[in-house]
Structures are given as structure tokens and as C-alpha cells.
């Protein structure tokens, strides 16, 4: 083989090697594009998940706010009921005190009337003893 033919064979081998390397790099580029597309899909999915988490977080904040409103309303109702109960007990105590005063007055009057009745009874006995 002469030098010219040898050089052509070497050049042809380099060309074949270069073509194979080009194909290999194209395959690698294609694979990188596929991987990049997959990462973009994953990124979109993460964005959807983040959006959903934000919606859930907003919902929890609304629920927390509603619970705070309910707690406030329940505290207000509790305080109003406690005030009404206290007012009711105060009225009841005043009524009971008034009833106790009436009972004491009635007892005093009854005792007075009983003592008068006993005196009259005694006088009637004395009168009936004198007439007999």
C-alpha cells in the first residue's frame, strides 16, 4: 500500500469515527433534551403542587379565622348568659329577702295575735270561773 492510499484509509477511518462521534453526540444531545423536558414537566408539577398547598393553606387560614370568630361569639354569649344569670340570682335573692321579711313580719304578727288570743282565753276562763 502506498502512502497515499494509507493516508486515504486513515482519513476515511477518521471520517467514520467523526461521523460516529457526531451521531453519539446527537444521541447525547437528544437525551439531554429529553431529560430537560422531563425536568420541565417535573417543575410544572411542583408548581401545581405548590399552588395546591397554597390553596390548602388559605383554606386553613379561613377556617382558623372562622374558629376565632366562633370563639369570640361564644365568649360573648357566655358573658351575656353569666350576666343574665347573675342578674336573675340577684333578683331572686332580693325576692327571697323580701319573702323572708314578710315571713318575719307574719311571724311577729302571728305571735302577737297568739299572745292576744291567749290573754283573751285567760280572761274568758277567769270570767267563766267567776260566774260559776
N, CA, C and O of each residue as an XYZ file, in Angstrom:
528
protein
N       0.844     -1.165      0.000
C       0.000      0.000      0.000
C       0.885      1.222      0.000
O       1.879      1.350      0.714
N       0.462      2.051     -0.811
C       1.276      3.255     -0.866
C       0.794      4.269      0.163
O      -0.274      4.120      0.758
N       1.582      5.271      0.351
C       1.302      6.288      1.369
C      -0.016      7.015      1.111
O      -0.767      7.339      2.031
N      -0.260      7.249     -0.135
C      -1.473      7.966     -0.499
C      -2.689      7.135     -0.100
O      -3.635      7.666      0.481
N      -2.676      5.894     -0.392
C      -3.785      5.012     -0.072
C      -3.899      4.876      1.444
O      -5.002      4.884      1.991
N      -2.769      4.754      2.113
C      -2.759      4.651      3.561
C      -3.353      5.906      4.202
O      -4.143      5.837      5.144
N      -2.944      7.051      3.656
C      -3.492      8.309      4.189
C      -4.988      8.407      3.933
O      -5.733      8.896      4.782
N      -5.426      7.954      2.788
C      -6.850      7.996      2.491
C      -7.618      7.052      3.435
O      -8.709      7.382      3.901
N      -7.046      5.905      3.702
C      -7.679      4.957      4.625
C      -7.750      5.547      6.035
O      -8.757      5.397      6.728
N      -6.680      6.214      6.451
C      -6.661      6.838      7.783
C      -7.698      7.966      7.825
O      -8.449      8.110      8.789
N      -7.713      8.753      6.755
C      -8.674      9.857      6.678
C     -10.098      9.318      6.690
O     -10.973      9.873      7.355
N     -10.327      8.230      5.950
C     -11.645      7.615      5.925
C     -12.010      7.097      7.316
O     -13.157      7.242      7.741
N     -11.071      6.504      8.023
C     -11.311      5.993      9.371
C     -11.666      7.142     10.315
O     -12.569      7.041     11.147
N     -10.905      8.258     10.150
C     -11.221      9.437     10.984
C     -12.610      9.993     10.667
O     -13.344     10.417     11.559
N     -12.952      9.981      9.385
C     -14.271     10.472      8.999
C     -15.358      9.575      9.588
O     -16.351     10.064     10.127
N     -15.162      8.254      9.482
C     -16.141      7.317     10.058
C     -16.217      7.505     11.583
O     -17.297      7.505     12.174
N     -15.061      7.661     12.185
C     -15.030      7.887     13.638
C     -15.726      9.199     13.976
O     -16.485      9.263     14.943
N     -15.479     10.243     13.196
C     -16.110     11.542     13.413
C     -17.616     11.458     13.235
O     -18.379     12.043     14.004
N     -18.039     10.716     12.199
C     -19.476     10.546     11.979
C     -20.118      9.802     13.148
O     -21.193     10.169     13.623
N     -19.436      8.745     13.603
C     -19.960      8.009     14.760
C     -20.011      8.894     16.000
O     -20.963      8.844     16.779
N     -18.973      9.703     16.166
C     -18.951     10.615     17.322
C     -20.049     11.663     17.187
O     -20.707     12.017     18.165
N     -20.241     12.159     15.954
C     -21.330     13.123     15.731
C     -22.679     12.496     16.080
O     -23.509     13.109     16.751
N     -22.881     11.247     15.605
C     -24.133     10.549     15.933
C     -24.263     10.352     17.439
O     -25.336     10.522     18.018
N     -23.163      9.996     18.043
C     -23.180      9.776     19.503
C     -23.504     11.088     20.221
O     -24.302     11.103     21.158
N     -22.883     12.192     19.783
C     -23.186     13.495     20.401
C     -24.630     13.910     20.139
O     -25.277     14.508     20.999
N     -25.134     13.588     18.942
C     -26.540     13.881     18.656
C     -27.451     13.091     19.595
O     -28.438     13.620     20.107
N     -27.106     11.809     19.816
C     -27.881     10.982     20.742
C     -27.812     11.561     22.162
O     -28.811     11.625     22.879
N     -26.604     11.977     22.538
C     -26.441     12.574     23.882
C     -27.250     13.862     23.972
O     -27.931     14.096     24.970
N     -27.181     14.715     22.920
C     -27.976     15.960     22.912
C     -29.471     15.657     22.995
O     -30.219     16.308     23.724
N     -29.886     14.635     22.215
C     -31.294     14.236     22.234
C     -31.688     13.770     23.640
O     -32.764     14.114     24.129
N     -30.842     13.010     24.271
C     -31.116     12.505     25.625
C     -31.168     13.677     26.618
O     -32.027     13.705     27.500
N     -30.244     14.648     26.473
C     -30.263     15.830     27.342
C     -31.554     16.623     27.153
O     -32.113     17.152     28.113
N     -32.023     16.700     25.900
C     -33.300     17.391     25.643
C     -34.460     16.655     26.318
O     -35.344     17.279     26.906
N     -34.445     15.332     26.227
C     -35.484     14.536     26.895
C     -35.438     14.759     28.406
O     -36.471     14.948     29.049
N     -34.233     14.734     28.957
C     -34.076     14.961     30.404
C     -34.541     16.363     30.767
O     -35.228     16.559     31.770
N     -34.153     17.366     29.921
C     -34.578     18.746     30.175
C     -36.100     18.853     30.123
O     -36.702     19.518     30.967
N     -36.731     18.200     29.131
C     -38.195     18.204     29.051
C     -38.820     17.553     30.288
O     -39.828     18.028     30.809
N     -38.219     16.484     30.738
C     -38.736     15.798     31.938
C     -38.608     16.711     33.159
O     -39.524     16.774     33.979
N     -37.484     17.416     33.287
C     -37.315     18.358     34.393
C     -38.345     19.487     34.309
O     -38.863     19.939     35.330
N     -38.636     19.934     33.092
C     -39.656     20.975     32.934
C     -41.027     20.456     33.370
O     -41.789     21.173     34.020
N     -41.337     19.211     33.010
C     -42.600     18.594     33.438
C     -42.659     18.484     34.965
O     -43.678     18.777     35.590
N     -41.545     18.056     35.534
C     -41.481     17.945     36.997
C     -41.644     19.320     37.640
O     -42.334     19.457     38.650
N     -41.007     20.342     37.054
C     -41.115     21.702     37.573
C     -42.566     22.188     37.508
O     -43.063     22.801     38.453
N     -43.240     21.911     36.384
C     -44.660     22.279     36.257
C     -45.482     21.566     37.326
O     -46.369     22.163     37.936
N     -45.190     20.306     37.546
C     -45.931     19.528     38.562
C     -45.687     20.113     39.961
O     -46.616     20.239     40.759
N     -44.433     20.467     40.246
C     -44.135     21.085     41.542
C     -44.862     22.412     41.691
O     -45.329     22.748     42.780
N     -44.959     23.164     40.606
C     -45.699     24.429     40.668
C     -47.176     24.165     40.961
O     -47.797     24.900     41.729
N     -47.742     23.113     40.350
C     -49.133     22.748     40.625
C     -49.301     22.334     42.084
O     -50.272     22.706     42.743
N     -48.347     21.566     42.569
C     -48.396     21.125     43.972
C     -48.282     22.331     44.901
O     -49.022     22.435     45.879
N     -47.353     23.244     44.598
C     -47.203     24.459     45.410
C     -48.497     25.270     45.413
O     -48.918     25.780     46.451
N     -49.121     25.382     44.245
C     -50.386     26.114     44.147
C     -51.445     25.446     45.005
O     -52.197     26.124     45.707
N     -51.509     24.134     44.955
C     -52.494     23.387     45.759
C     -52.214     23.566     47.248
O     -53.137     23.762     48.038
N     -50.941     23.498     47.630
C     -50.590     23.724     49.036
C     -50.997     25.126     49.472
O     -51.479     25.319     50.587
N     -50.803     26.093     48.600
C     -51.193     27.469     48.919
C     -52.713     27.554     49.108
O     -53.191     28.237     50.014
N     -53.468     26.860     48.252
C     -54.923     26.838     48.388
C     -55.328     26.195     49.717
O     -56.210     26.694     50.416
N     -54.677     25.092     50.051
C     -54.972     24.411     51.321
C     -54.621     25.324     52.496
O     -55.381     25.426     53.459
N     -53.456     25.990     52.408
C     -53.043     26.911     53.464
C     -54.051     28.053     53.616
O     -54.413     28.425     54.732
N     -54.502     28.606     52.479
C     -55.515     29.671     52.526
C     -56.804     29.165     53.174
O     -57.439     29.879     53.949
N     -57.182     27.938     52.853
C     -58.402     27.359     53.428
C     -58.237     27.203     54.942
O     -59.156     27.504     55.704
N     -57.066     26.733     55.372
C     -56.820     26.598     56.809
C     -56.864     27.960     57.501
O     -57.364     28.078     58.620
N     -56.338     28.991     56.827
C     -56.390     30.327     57.409
C     -57.842     30.798     57.547
O     -58.205     31.428     58.540
N     -58.668     30.488     56.542
C     -60.087     30.841     56.618
C     -60.769     30.091     57.759
O     -61.580     30.654     58.493
N     -60.423     28.809     57.892
C     -61.009     28.003     58.974
C     -60.568     28.555     60.329
O     -61.381     28.677     61.245
N     -59.269     28.890     60.455
C     -58.771     29.470     61.708
C     -59.501     30.766     62.031
O     -59.882     31.000     63.177
N     -59.695     31.605     61.021
C     -60.397     32.872     61.224
C     -61.827     32.611     61.673
O     -62.333     33.287     62.569
N     -62.479     31.633     61.055
C     -63.861     31.293     61.422
C     -63.915     30.781     62.864
O     -64.818     31.139     63.620
N     -62.942     29.941     63.244
C     -62.903     29.449     64.625
C     -62.705     30.607     65.608
O     -63.324     30.639     66.671
N     -61.838     31.555     65.244
C     -61.627     32.716     66.113
C     -62.917     33.516     66.249
O     -63.246     33.986     67.338
N     -63.650     33.672     65.144
C     -64.922     34.381     65.197
C     -65.919     33.628     66.070
O     -66.649     34.226     66.860
N     -65.937     32.293     65.913
C     -66.854     31.486     66.719
C     -66.465     31.562     68.193
O     -67.336     31.681     69.054
N     -65.167     31.496     68.493
C     -64.715     31.610     69.880
C     -65.136     32.940     70.474
O     -65.614     33.006     71.606
N     -64.955     33.992     69.703
C     -65.324     35.331     70.164
C     -66.826     35.405     70.416
O     -67.272     35.946     71.428
N     -67.592     34.857     69.489
C     -69.051     34.869     69.633
C     -69.480     34.036     70.837
O     -70.360     34.440     71.598
N     -68.856     32.877     71.004
C     -69.193     32.016     72.152
C     -68.820     32.703     73.472
O     -69.568     32.617     74.446
N     -67.668     33.383     73.506
C     -67.277     34.120     74.707
C     -68.295     35.208     75.013
O     -68.662     35.417     76.170
N     -68.750     35.901     73.975
C     -69.742     36.966     74.152
C     -71.044     36.390     74.696
O     -71.627     36.928     75.637
N     -71.497     35.282     74.090
C     -72.734     34.633     74.553
C     -72.564     34.158     75.988
O     -73.468     34.319     76.809
N     -71.407     33.572     76.295
C     -71.140     33.080     77.659
C     -71.204     34.240     78.648
O     -71.838     34.134     79.698
N     -70.545     35.346     78.308
C     -70.551     36.512     79.201
C     -71.955     37.070     79.382
O     -72.345     37.443     80.489
N     -72.724     37.126     78.277
C     -74.098     37.613     78.375
C     -74.934     36.696     79.267
O     -75.714     37.165     80.097
N     -74.763     35.382     79.086
C     -75.512     34.429     79.914
C     -75.101     34.537     81.380
O     -75.951     34.499     82.270
N     -73.794     34.671     81.633
C     -73.341     34.826     83.017
C     -73.941     36.081     83.638
O     -74.367     36.069     84.792
N     -73.971     37.175     82.855
C     -74.568     38.422     83.357
C     -76.055     38.229     83.646
O     -76.550     38.665     84.685
N     -76.771     37.574     82.722
C     -78.205     37.348     82.921
C     -78.456     36.457     84.136
O     -79.377     36.696     84.918
N     -77.621     35.425     84.281
C     -77.776     34.528     85.435
C     -77.514     35.300     86.726
O     -78.245     35.147     87.705
N     -76.469     36.128     86.724
C     -76.157     36.908     87.923
C     -77.299     37.868     88.248
O     -77.695     38.002     89.406
N     -77.825     38.536     87.216
C     -78.961     39.444     87.436
C     -80.149     38.657     87.971
O     -80.828     39.102     88.896
N     -80.400     37.480     87.384
C     -81.515     36.636     87.842
C     -81.338     36.217     89.296
O     -82.286     36.262     90.080
N     -80.121     35.807     89.654
C     -79.867     35.414     91.047
C     -80.014     36.606     91.983
O     -80.549     36.475     93.084
N     -79.536     37.773     91.544
C     -79.699     38.967     92.378
C     -81.170     39.272     92.601
O     -81.579     39.580     93.721
N     -81.974     39.186     91.539
C     -83.421     39.405     91.675
C     -84.039     38.367     92.592
O     -84.864     38.684     93.450
N     -83.625     37.115     92.397
C     -84.157     36.036     93.231
C     -83.776     36.255     94.691
O     -84.599     36.064     95.586
N     -82.518     36.658     94.934
C     -82.086     36.918     96.313
C     -82.894     38.059     96.927
O     -83.287     37.991     98.092
N     -83.143     39.118     96.130
C     -83.956     40.229     96.646
C     -85.369     39.755     96.946
O     -85.958     40.132     97.958
N     -85.908     38.923     96.057
C     -87.258     38.401     96.269
C     -87.302     37.528     97.518
O     -88.226     37.618     98.326
N     -86.277     36.675     97.660
C     -86.211     35.814     98.855
C     -86.076     36.663    100.107
O     -86.732     36.398    101.114
N     -85.205     37.711    100.048
C     -85.061     38.604    101.199
C     -86.394     39.253    101.528
O     -86.761     39.358    102.698
N     -87.130     39.694    100.496
C     -88.457     40.288    100.719
C     -89.407     39.278    101.324
O     -90.176     39.613    102.226
N     -89.367     38.044    100.844
C     -90.231     36.985    101.382
C     -89.863     36.686    102.829
O     -90.733     36.460    103.670
N     -88.542     36.688    103.112
C     -88.107     36.441    104.491
C     -88.585     37.551    105.416
O     -88.989     37.296    106.551
N     -88.533     38.802    104.916
C     -89.030     39.915    105.720
C     -90.527     39.767    105.958
O     -91.019     40.001    107.062
N     -91.254     39.368    104.890
C     -92.697     39.161    105.045
C     -92.974     38.036    106.023
O     -93.889     38.133    106.841
N     -92.185     36.964    105.944
C     -92.358     35.828    106.865
C     -92.060     36.281    108.294
O     -92.781     35.922    109.226
N     -90.991     37.073    108.465
C     -90.648     37.565    109.811
C     -91.779     38.451    110.337
O     -92.178     38.333    111.495
N     -92.297     39.347    109.473
C     -93.423     40.200    109.883
C     -94.647     39.353    110.208
O     -95.328     39.589    111.206
N     -94.922     38.367    109.359
C     -96.063     37.479    109.587
C     -95.895     36.693    110.878
O     -96.854     36.492    111.624
N     -94.662     36.249    111.136
C     -94.386     35.509    112.373
C     -94.608     36.416    113.585
O     -95.195     36.018    114.591
N     -94.117     37.644    113.450
C     -94.290     38.605    114.545
C     -95.769     38.884    114.786
O     -96.233     38.920    115.926
N     -96.496     39.079    113.697
C     -97.937     39.339    113.813
C     -98.641     38.125    114.392
O     -99.509     38.259    115.255
N     -98.269     36.940    113.921
C     -98.881     35.707    114.433
C     -98.598     35.550    115.917
O     -99.494     35.222    116.695
N     -97.351     35.784    116.307
C     -97.004     35.690    117.738
C     -97.815     36.701    118.560
O     -98.309     36.386    119.643
N     -97.941     37.904    118.029
C     -98.717     38.938    118.730
C    -100.175     38.506    118.864
O    -100.778     38.615    119.931
N    -100.739     38.001    117.728
C    -102.142     37.573    117.761
C    -102.326     36.367    118.678
O    -103.332     36.267    119.380
N    -101.357     35.451    118.674
C    -101.447     34.287    119.567
C    -101.392     34.720    121.028
O    -102.118     34.193    121.870
N    -100.524     35.685    121.316
C    -100.429     36.156    122.691
C    -101.727     36.845    123.088
O    -102.210     36.652    124.204
N    -102.303     37.648    122.191
C    -103.587     38.305    122.476
C    -104.677     37.267    122.663
O    -105.498     37.368    123.575
N    -104.677     36.248    121.774
C    -105.691     35.198    121.871
C    -105.537     34.470    123.202
O    -106.530     34.131    123.846
N    -104.287     34.228    123.617
C    -104.049     33.543    124.893
C    -104.533     34.404    126.039
O    -105.127     33.889    126.987
N    -104.290     35.716    125.973
C    -104.770     36.625    127.036
C    -106.282     36.636    127.083
O    -106.883     36.601    128.157
N    -106.905     36.685    125.886
C    -108.374     36.678    125.854
C    -108.900     35.359    126.385
O    -109.899     35.327    127.104
N    -108.248     34.302    126.043
C    -108.654     32.984    126.541
C    -108.561     32.939    128.061
O    -109.448     32.433    128.749
N    -107.455     33.488    128.561
C    -107.255     33.526    130.010
C    -108.352     34.353    130.668
O    -108.907     33.960    131.694
N    -108.663     35.519    130.061
C    -109.716     36.364    130.614
C    -111.044     35.643    130.572
O    -111.814     35.711    131.530
N    -111.329     34.943    129.467
C    -112.581     34.206    129.373
C    -112.652     33.119    130.420
O    -113.716     32.875    130.988
N    -111.538     32.463    130.683
C    -111.528     31.449    131.725
C    -111.779     32.070    133.101
O    -112.508     31.530    133.933
N    -111.143     33.233    133.304
C    -111.344     33.909    134.593
C    -112.783     34.362    134.733
O    -113.370     34.250    135.810
N    -113.351     34.868    133.665
C    -114.748     35.298    133.714
C    -115.666     34.109    133.913
O    -116.637     34.180    134.666
N    -115.362     33.045    133.250
C    -116.241     31.884    133.397
C    -116.076     31.284    134.779
O    -117.022     30.706    135.313
N    -114.902     31.407    135.369
C    -114.713     30.916    136.730
C    -115.461     31.801    137.720
O    -116.005     31.290    138.698
N    -115.502     33.080    137.502
C    -116.249     33.986    138.390
C    -117.733     33.743    138.285
O    -118.434     33.910    139.283
N    -118.220     33.384    137.214
C    -119.659     33.169    137.055
C    -120.049     31.790    137.494
O    -121.239     31.531    137.670
N    -119.217     30.990    137.659
C    -119.616     29.682    138.133
C    -119.501     29.515    139.587
O    -119.811     28.445    140.112
